[in-house]
C-alpha cells in the first residue's frame, strides 16, 4: 500500500493539524508505555508485515509535549520497513492511544530513515537535537566499472511542530560541519523501542548498536586519569619540554586523557604553552600509561580492523585543544580521533596524513565520491574519513569531544619540583 495513504485508511481517528514553526519539548517515553500504545493501536488496526516478513514495529523513545499538553510520538509500523529505508509518521497520544496526525505529505514532511541512521546530538550549551542521515547509492557505469558512489548524502534535524506535523531542517555540510562546531559535544545513536507483531511484544534481544552502547561504561576507567597520575605525567612532560625547547619556562601543561591502545590503562595526549604551533594549535605528544608510569610513544599505533580498515593512533599531532574525540563504532575498540583539515573542511588526521588505498582511489578523476569498500581493490585496507564513519558496516554509535585539562605550573619551580602543581 502506498506510504502516503496507509497510515490513514484503517479504522483510526484522525487528528487534523496545520504546520507551525514552533517545536514542543522532547521528553523520554518508556518502553512499557510504548508497548501499551502500540498494542492498543493494533487492536483496532490491521497488522501487516513489511519486506522480508518484518514483523517489528518501531517507536522512538521520546514524546513531544506542546504548551497545551498535547503529546506526540514518531511511529513506524512493520509494513513501513523496507530494505533501505523505513517510513515514520507522527501520532498524537490521546487517552493512552496513538491517533494519526493528518498533514499534507511533501518532501518537507516525509520522514524516512533506518534505526542506525538516527542520532542525538548534544552541544556544550546543553542544546540538544535529533538528527538522521539519508544517502543514495549510484552504481557504476562503463567508465567506473564495479565502483559504487554515495550521492545526496543529507543530514536532517528532526522535530515535531506544536500542531503535530513533522519538521526537518537540512544541515548542510554535516557531519564535517558538525565536528567543526566548537560547541559540538557529542553524537550518539538513538535506539527505537521495538515491538513484535500485533500484540506488540517487547523485543528483548539487543541489536548490535544497543550492545555496543552498553560496552561504553565498562571501558570508562581507561579514559579517566587520577590526580597522582596527572602529577606524574605533567612532571614527565615538563622534563621533556625543558630538554627539547631550551631555554624555556613551562607555565601551563594541557592534558587530554584517553585509552589510546585500548588496554584499559589511561594514556594521554600532552602539550604545553611552550609548544604553540601557530594560531590556537599546539604540538602534542602521546604518552602511553604503563604499570610503572608513562612512556613517550614515538610512532603511530596501527590497528587493523577486519582486514578492510586501518586505524592510526597518532604519536605526534598539531591540533587545537578541542580537536580530540573518543569514537565508538560497531565491532571496533573505542579509539581516539584527532581532527585536521582537508580541502577546506574538517577531517580525521589519520585520513589526511596517512597513505590509504581509499584516499588514493578517491583522488582519481571522477572517483571523489566512491564508496569506501569500492576503493579497496586487491585486498587492500583503507583509512576512513569522517563521512565514512556513518556509512560503513562498522558504523559510528558514539563520538564525544574529549576534555582538555589545563594544569598550571607555579612560576619559579625547578624541574625537579615540578610535581607540585596547582590543579
N, C-alpha and C positions, 0 to 999 in steps of 0.2 A: 504494500500500500504506500502511496506517496507520503513522504515525511511531512509535507505541509498540510495534510488533511487527517492523518491517522490519529493525531492527538485530540481531535475534536469531535469525532463522529460516533463514539461508542459510549452511550449511557452515562454521560458526565454532565455536571452542572458547570456551565461556562461563566467565568468571571471576566467581564469586559473592561479593559483598561486602555488608556491612551499614554503614549510615550511622554515622559517628563525628563528633565535634566538631572534631578537630584537622585541620590543613592541612599537607600536605607543602611542602617548599621548591621554589620555581619556578626552573628553570634554562632557558637558551636551548636550542632544538632547531634544528639546521642544516637548510637545505632539502635538502641531499644526503642526510642521514639520513632526513628525512621522505619523500623520494622513494622510497627503498627500502622503507620501512614501508608506504606506500600501494600501491606496485606489488605487493608480496608479499600484501597484503590482497586485492587484486582478482584475484590469481592463483587464489584459492580461493573467490571470491565473485562472483556475477553483478553485472555493471555495468549500471546503468540511468541514463538521463538524467533531468533534472528539468524544471521548467517552461521553456517556450520552447526546449527542446532543450539546456538547460545541461549541459555535459559536464565541468565543472570541479569537482573536489573540493577541500575546504579543510581545512587542518590548522594549528592555532595554532602559532606559532613558539616554543613552550615545552614542557617536560616537567616534571611534578611528581614529586619524589623523596621517598619516605617514609623513615622512620627505618631500616626494614629493607631499604632499597634497592629497593623496588618502584617502578616508573616508570609514569606515566600521561600521556595526551595527550588533547586535545579535537579531535574529528574530525567533519566534516560532509561526507557523500557528495554527489555531484552531484544525486542524486534527492531530497535533502533541502532543496534550494534552491528557494524559491518567490518570487513577485514581491515580496512584502512581508516575508518572513522566511526564515530558514534554521534548521534543527534541528541541534543539536550533541549528541554523545554522548561519554562518557568511554571511552577504550580503555586497556587495560594493555599496556605494551610488554614482551613476553615473547620472549626469544631472537630479537630483531630483527624481531618481528612484532606487529601490532596484534591484540589479543584483546578482544572485547566484555566490558565490566563489566556484570553483571546487577544491576539495582537497581529498586526499585519506583518507577514513574513517578507523579508528583504535581506540583501547582503549585510545590512547593518544589524539585523536581529537574529540572523541564522547562526546558531552556535553548534560547532562541530569540533570535537576533539576526542582522542582516546585517553584513558586514565593516565598513562605515563607522560602525557603532554601537558599536564596541569600542574602549576606550581603556586606556592605562596611566597611573596617577596616581602622582606622586612627592611626598612630603612632606619638609619641611626636616630632619626627624629620620631621614631615609633610609628611612622606611617606604614600601613600595610596594604597590600593589594593581591588579588588573584590574577593570574595570567596563564595563557596557554599558547602553544605554538602550532601552526599548521605549515605543511610544506607539500609540494607536489613533485613527484619524480618524473623526469623525462628520460625516455630510453634513448639508446644510441641510434645514430644514422649511419650512412655509408662511410662517412669520414671519421666517425668516432665509434667504430665497431666494438661492442662489448662494454661500453662505458655508460654508466648511469649518471644523471645530473640532478641536482637539487634545484628546483625552481620555486618561486613565490614563497620563500621562507618568511613567514609572517608571524609576529607576536601580537597578541591582543590582551589588553587588560579587561577583565570580566567583572561585571556587577549586575545588579538588578535595580531598575528605577523604582521610585516610590509608588508608581502605579502598576508595577508588576510586569514591565517589559524588559527583556534582556538588554543590557548595554555592553558594548565592547568598543574599546579605543585602540586603534592601531599604534603600536610602539615601534616607530621606525628605527632601524639600526640595531635592534636587540638581537642577540644577547650582548654584543660588543659594547653598545652604548650603555647598557645596564651596568656592566662591570666597570666601565669608566666613570660612573657616577660616584662621586666621593661620599654621598650619603647612603649608598647601597651597602647593606649589612649582610644579607643572606638570601638565598633562594632555596626552597625545599619542596620536594614532591608532596602533593596532596593525594591521599588515598581515599577514594569514594567508599561509602558503605555499599556492600554487595549483598543482594538478596536473591535467592534461587527460587524460581517457579512462582505460581500464583499464590502460594501460601507465604511467600516472602521469607523463607528460611534464611537466617543469617549465615553467610558463608564464613566459616571459622578458619578455613585453611588460609594462611597468609600467602599473599603473592610475593614475587621476587622483590618488589620495591619495599613492601612492608617489612620483609625480613631484613633487607639492607638497612633501612632506617632504624630497626631495632638493634643493630650492631653498634650504633653510634655511641651510646652511653658506655658500652663495655671497653671502648678504646680511649676514653677521655683522659685517663691518667697520664698517658703518654704525651698529651698535648698541654699539660699543665706543669708549671715549674715552681718548686718551693723556694722560700726565701734563702735558705742556705745554698741551694744550687745556684740561685741567681748571683749571690755574692761571689761564689767561686768562679762562675763564668765571667762576670764583669772584670774581676781581677785578672783572669787569664787573658781577656781581650785587651785590657789596658797595657799589659806587658807586651802583647803582640804589636799594638799601635806604637808604643814607645820605641820598640826595636825597628820598626819599618817606616816610621814617619818622624825622623829626627830633624830638628828638635820639635817637640810637640807637647802640648798640655791638654789632656783629656778632661773636659768639663762634664760631658754627658755621654752615656752609652745607651744605645737603643737595642732592645731585645724583642724578638718575635719567637715565642715558644711554639714548638711543633714536634711531631714524631716523623722525622724525615725518612727514616728507613724502616718504619712500622715494626719496630721490635719491642714496643711497649715502654721504652725509656725515652724521656724527654730530650729533644735536641733543640737547637735554636739557630736562627739567623741573627747575626750581631753586627752592628756598626757603631760609629761614634761621631761626634761633632767634628772631629778632625778629618773624617773621611768623606766629606762632601764631594759630589761629582758633578756639580753644576745644577742650578735651579734648586728644586726640592728633592733631588736624588742623592743617594749615598752609595758607596761601595760596601756591599755586605759579604760577610764570611759565614760559612756554615760550620757549626760545631756539633759533633755527634756526642751524645751522652753515653758514658760507659759506667761500669761499676766503680771505677776509680776516678772519675771526673770527666771533663770534657776534652775531646780531641779535635783539632782543626782538620777539616776534610779538604783535601786538595784537588780532588777530581769529582766530576758529576757522578751521581749514583744512577745507574741504568736499571730499570725494571721492565722486563718484557712480559706483556700480558697476552696470553692465548696465541702467541706467535703472530699476532697481527698488529699490535700496538706497543710502542716503546714509550715508557715514561722516563723522564730525566729529572732527578732532584739535583738542582744546581749547587755547586760548591761556591761559586762567586757570581754575584749578580750586581747590577747597577739599577737601583729601583727606589721608588718613594717609600715612605714608612707604611703606606696603606696598600701596597701592591701585592700582599701575600694572602693567599686563600687556602683554606682546607677544602679539598674536593673529595666527595664520597660518590662512587659510581657502582653500578652492578658488577659483581664478580671481580672487583679490584680492591686492593687495600686503600684506606684513606691516604691521600698524598698532598704535598704542597704544590700549589701552582703560583708562579710569580708572573706578574703582568709586565709586558713590554709593549712596544708599538710596531705595527707593520702597515705600510701603505696608508698612514694617517688614522689608523684606528687601533684600539686596544687589542692586544693578542697575547697568548701564552708565550713566555720567554723561551720555553723549550721548542715551540714550533718555529720561532723566529731564528734561534741561534744554533739549532742542531740540524744536521743533514737528515733529510727524510724523503722516503720514496713518495709520500703524499705531496709534500710541498714541491718537490721537483716535478712531479707529474702535473700538478696544477699550474705550474709556471709556463707550461707549453701553451701555444696559441690555441684558443677555443676550449681549453680544458679547465679554466679557473673555477668553475662550479662543479667539478666532478665529485661524485660521492666518494667518501673515504675509502670504502672497500674496492671501488673500481680502480683506485690508484695503486693497489698492492699487486702489481704484476710479478710473476716469477717467485712467489712465496716471500716477498719482502715485507718487512714491518714498516709502520709509519708512526709519525707523531701527530696527535690530534690538535686541531685548532679549537678555540673556544666554541665555535659553532658546532663542530663535530661532537662535542660532549653531549649534546642534546639529541643526536641523531643515531649514534652507534648502538650496537646490541648491548653495550656496557653503559647505558645511558646514565646521566647525572641524576642523583637523587637528593644531593645536598651540596651546597657550596656556601662557605661563610668566610667573611673577611677576618683575618687573624689580627688580634690586638697587638699593637706595638707599644711596649712599655719603656718609658724613659727613666733611667737611673742616673741621678745626679752624683757626680764625684766631687767631693768637697775640695775646694782650692787649697793648694799648699801641701797636699799629701804626697809623700814619697811613693814610688811604685810598690814598695814592699808593704805599705799600709793601705793600699787602695781597696782592700776588702772592707774597710769601714765606710759604709755608704749611707746616703740619705735615700730611702726607698719611697 
